[in-house]
Amino acid sequence: MSLGVVFYSRSNNTRTGAEYIAGKVKAELIELTEANGRKGLGGFIKSGYQAVSGKTSALIGDPWKEADKHSALYLMTPIWGGKTTPAMNAFMQNADFKGKMVTAITFQADEKGAGTKVTYDRIRQIVESSGGTFVGGYALHSAAPGRFAGKEYIEKQLDEKYLSIIKNS
């Protein structure tokens, strides 16, 4: 089985988790890079508005084409305002999930993972409507918006709470 880890990260929390999982399961990292940045307070406000509104962002390159060669994908994204990021929205809008096994792993400031069920239901609908299989969603805690939780903290969560997703891949 060929694995790909598709991720978007603004504060390095999701990137850290994506790199860790990719190393464990020997997967290709596919980073979603936006054409326009999200720096500073203005970027933070814009990010929240676009996420809550379900907007997409322009991405550099064709990450969905890179993902085409894999039979299983991890979609890794922060949750902003209870929604997926505009970068992940753009990826999901353009990706072909036909025949793929898809697992979502999200990071958010809320330790209890509020809003993740709605987010995973939306991802499931997109994946299944394109002919893929949604394996499940896993919520991880990161840090306050714009902050990095730390490599050890993220890896510990993956090891303790979600080791089964790594072992079963």
Secondary structure, DSSP 8 states (H G I E B T S, - for coil): --EEEEE--SSSHHHHHHHHHHHHHT-EEEE--BSS---HHHHHHHHHHHHHTT----BSS-HHHHHHT-SEEEEEEEEETTEE-HHHHHHHHH---TT-EEEEEEEES-TT-TTHHHHHHHHHHHHHHTT-EEEEEEEEE--STT----HHHHHHHHHHHSHHHHHT-
